[in-house]
Amino acid sequence: MSASGGARGLRPPPEKMIYRARWVLPVDRAPIAGGWIETQGAGGAVNIGGRITRIGSGQPPASAEDLGDVALLPGLVNAHTHLELAWMAGLVPPSGSMDEWIRALLAVRRVGPAGGVAEVQTAMSRAADEMRATGTVLVGDISNSLVSPSVLIGAGIGGVVFHEILGFKESDPVGAVRDAWVRVAAQPAGLRYSVVAHAPYSVSRELFVEIARRAGGAPLSVHLGE
């Protein structure tokens, strides 16, 4: 059924917009010189959630906004971020081994940020804005504290927040995973959520099994080769 803007009780169809660019990079096929894309929904804007409905080359089928000498491509996906650790940027130097590096990271994390919670929030917002400004529109964010969802939503970034739990000697894996899902259920709408394991060296077999059992089709993540 199509909706008319003047019909009582029916919403008008989402706005369509067409954009031209020097290059269009569909990714699933060769680059298109002098291409155009048509978007629909979310105001039609390319960068605020509109869905691409058509692409082509040559003369667009309707009036188009010419973006000039630029390349248009799908938004980027960063499949593994730790937004809540953004405050640590530059504080953990490269190391000669994984053992040295993780010890240095944990030492910095134990001390914590000099500016407390405010510094953490500021660093997360800065990192999210930087991701968005450089073309990232979806992330897979690993979170122990679940402080990142509101920041991601505020920055207009979608994706999955993986609530990570640890416990190699967890005495109650069923309760641990249940409680993690309770925390996830309290998070704001607008993102997908999942409860996941940190790594094979920090999570028991029993906890892995319970995480998988409770996943219910939610995407999973693990630091397999860390």
C-alpha positions as CSV (number, residue, x, y, z in Angstrom):
1,M,0.0,0.0,0.0
2,S,1.3,3.4,-0.9
3,A,0.7,6.4,1.5
4,S,-0.3,9.8,0.4
5,G,0.8,12.8,2.4
6,G,-2.7,14.1,2.5
7,A,-4.4,10.9,3.6
8,R,-5.7,11.0,7.2
9,G,-3.7,8.8,9.6
10,L,-1.1,7.9,7.0
11,R,2.5,9.2,7.1
12,P,4.0,10.7,4.0
13,P,6.6,8.6,2.2
14,P,10.2,9.2,3.3
15,E,11.9,11.9,1.4
16,K,14.1,10.8,-1.6
17,M,17.3,12.6,-2.4
18,I,19.8,12.1,-5.3
19,Y,23.5,12.9,-5.0
20,R,26.1,13.2,-7.7
21,A,29.8,12.7,-7.2
22,R,33.0,12.5,-9.2
23,W,33.2,8.8,-8.1
24,V,30.7,6.4,-6.6
25,L,32.3,3.3,-5.0
26,P,29.6,0.6,-4.5
27,V,32.2,-1.9,-3.2
28,D,30.3,-4.8,-4.7
29,R,31.2,-3.7,-8.2
30,A,33.6,-1.5,-10.1
31,P,33.9,2.2,-9.2
32,I,31.5,4.4,-11.2
33,A,32.9,7.6,-12.6
34,G,30.5,10.5,-12.6
35,G,28.0,8.4,-10.6
36,W,24.9,9.2,-8.6
37,I,23.0,7.6,-5.7
38,E,19.4,7.9,-4.6
39,T,18.6,7.7,-0.9
40,Q,15.4,7.4,1.0
41,G,14.5,7.9,4.6
42,A,15.9,9.8,7.6
43,G,15.5,13.1,5.7
44,G,17.3,11.6,2.7
45,A,20.7,12.8,3.9
46,V,23.6,10.6,2.9
47,N,25.2,10.7,6.4
48,I,22.3,10.4,8.8
49,G,20.8,7.1,8.2
50,G,19.2,7.3,4.8
51,R,19.0,4.0,2.8
52,I,20.5,3.8,-0.6
53,T,17.8,2.7,-3.0
54,R,19.5,3.1,-6.5
55,I,22.8,3.9,-8.0
56,G,23.8,4.7,-11.5
57,S,26.0,6.7,-13.9
58,G,25.4,9.5,-16.3
59,Q,22.3,11.7,-16.1
60,P,20.4,11.2,-12.8
61,P,16.7,10.3,-13.1
62,A,15.7,13.5,-11.2
63,S,17.1,16.7,-9.7
64,A,20.3,15.9,-7.9
65,E,22.7,17.7,-5.4
66,D,26.2,17.7,-6.9
67,L,28.8,17.0,-4.2
68,G,31.7,17.9,-6.5
69,D,35.1,16.2,-6.7
70,V,34.5,13.6,-4.0
71,A,34.1,9.8,-3.7
72,L,30.9,8.4,-2.2
73,L,31.1,5.0,-0.6
74,P,29.2,3.0,2.1
75,G,29.8,4.0,5.7
76,L,32.8,2.2,7.3
77,V,32.5,-0.5,9.9
78,N,34.9,-0.8,12.8
79,A,34.2,-4.3,14.1
80,H,36.3,-4.0,17.3
81,T,36.4,-0.9,19.5
82,H,36.9,-0.3,23.2
83,L,35.4,3.1,23.5
84,E,35.4,3.1,27.3
85,L,39.2,2.9,27.2
86,A,39.6,5.9,24.9
87,W,41.1,7.9,27.8
88,M,44.2,5.6,27.7
89,A,45.2,6.8,24.2
90,G,48.9,7.3,24.1
91,L,49.5,6.0,27.7
92,V,50.4,2.4,26.7
93,P,53.4,2.2,24.5
94,P,54.2,-0.7,22.1
95,S,55.8,-3.6,23.8
96,G,58.0,-6.5,22.7
97,S,55.5,-9.1,23.8
98,M,51.8,-9.6,24.6
99,D,52.7,-10.2,28.2
100,E,54.6,-6.9,28.5
101,W,51.9,-5.0,26.8
102,I,49.0,-6.3,28.8
103,R,50.9,-5.7,32.1
104,A,51.5,-2.1,31.0
105,L,47.8,-1.7,30.0
106,L,46.5,-3.1,33.3
107,A,48.9,-0.9,35.3
108,V,47.5,2.2,33.6
109,R,43.9,1.0,34.0
110,R,44.4,0.3,37.7
111,V,45.6,3.9,38.3
112,G,42.7,5.3,36.3
113,P,42.2,8.6,34.6
114,A,43.4,11.7,36.5
115,G,40.2,13.5,35.7
116,G,37.9,10.6,36.8
117,V,34.6,9.9,35.2
118,A,34.5,13.3,33.4
119,E,37.7,12.5,31.6
120,V,36.4,9.1,30.6
121,Q,33.2,10.6,29.2
122,T,35.1,13.4,27.4
123,A,37.6,10.9,25.8
124,M,34.7,8.6,24.7
125,S,32.9,11.5,23.1
126,R,36.0,12.7,21.3
127,A,36.8,9.2,20.0
128,A,33.2,8.7,18.8
129,D,33.1,12.1,17.0
130,E,36.5,11.2,15.4
131,M,35.1,7.9,14.1
132,R,32.0,9.6,12.7
133,A,34.0,12.4,11.1
134,T,36.2,9.8,9.3
135,G,33.4,7.8,7.9
136,T,32.7,5.1,10.5
137,V,28.9,4.5,10.9
138,L,28.8,1.1,12.6
139,V,30.9,-0.4,15.4
140,G,31.3,-3.5,17.4
141,D,32.1,-2.0,20.8
142,I,33.5,-4.2,23.6
143,S,32.3,-2.9,27.0
144,N,32.8,-4.1,30.5
145,S,31.1,-1.1,32.1
146,L,28.3,-0.4,29.6
147,V,29.1,3.3,29.6
148,S,29.5,3.5,25.8
149,P,25.9,3.1,24.5
150,S,24.7,6.6,25.2
151,V,27.9,8.1,23.7
152,L,27.5,6.0,20.5
153,I,23.9,7.0,20.2
154,G,24.7,10.6,20.8
155,A,27.3,10.6,18.0
156,G,24.9,8.9,15.6
157,I,26.9,5.7,15.4
158,G,25.1,2.3,15.2
159,G,26.2,-1.2,15.7
160,V,26.6,-3.8,18.5
161,V,27.7,-3.3,22.1
162,F,29.3,-6.5,23.3
163,H,29.0,-6.6,27.1
164,E,32.2,-8.5,28.0
165,I,32.5,-10.7,31.1
166,L,35.5,-12.5,32.6
167,G,35.8,-15.4,35.1
168,F,38.1,-18.4,34.8
169,K,37.0,-19.6,38.2
170,E,33.4,-18.4,38.1
171,S,31.4,-20.5,40.7
172,D,28.0,-19.6,39.2
173,P,28.3,-19.2,35.4
174,V,24.5,-19.3,35.0
175,G,24.0,-16.5,37.5
176,A,26.9,-14.4,36.0
177,V,25.5,-14.6,32.5
178,R,21.9,-13.9,33.7
179,D,23.0,-10.9,35.6
180,A,24.9,-9.6,32.5
181,W,21.8,-9.9,30.4
182,V,19.9,-8.0,33.1
183,R,22.4,-5.1,32.8
184,V,22.1,-5.3,29.0
185,A,18.3,-5.1,29.1
186,A,18.6,-1.7,30.9
187,Q,20.5,-0.1,28.1
188,P,19.0,2.5,25.7
189,A,17.4,1.5,22.5
190,G,19.0,2.2,19.2
191,L,21.8,-0.4,19.3
192,R,22.1,-4.2,19.4
193,Y,23.5,-5.8,22.5
194,S,25.1,-9.1,23.4
195,V,26.9,-10.8,26.3
196,V,30.3,-12.2,25.3
197,A,33.4,-13.8,26.7
198,H,36.7,-11.9,27.0
199,A,39.2,-14.6,25.9
200,P,40.0,-18.3,26.4
201,Y,42.6,-17.6,29.0
202,S,40.3,-15.5,31.1
203,V,36.9,-17.3,30.8
204,S,36.1,-20.8,31.9
205,R,34.7,-23.5,29.7
206,E,31.5,-23.5,31.8
207,L,31.1,-19.7,31.3
208,F,31.7,-20.0,27.6
209,V,29.0,-22.7,27.3
210,E,26.5,-20.6,29.3
211,I,27.2,-17.5,27.2
212,A,26.6,-19.5,24.0
213,R,23.4,-21.1,25.5
214,R,21.9,-17.7,26.4
215,A,22.9,-15.9,23.2
216,G,19.6,-16.4,21.5
217,G,20.9,-15.4,18.1
218,A,22.8,-12.4,19.3
219,P,26.2,-11.8,17.7
220,L,29.2,-13.0,19.6
221,S,32.7,-11.8,20.0
222,V,35.9,-13.1,21.6
223,H,39.5,-12.1,21.8
224,L,40.6,-15.4,20.3
225,G,44.2,-14.5,19.2
226,E,44.9,-11.7,21.7
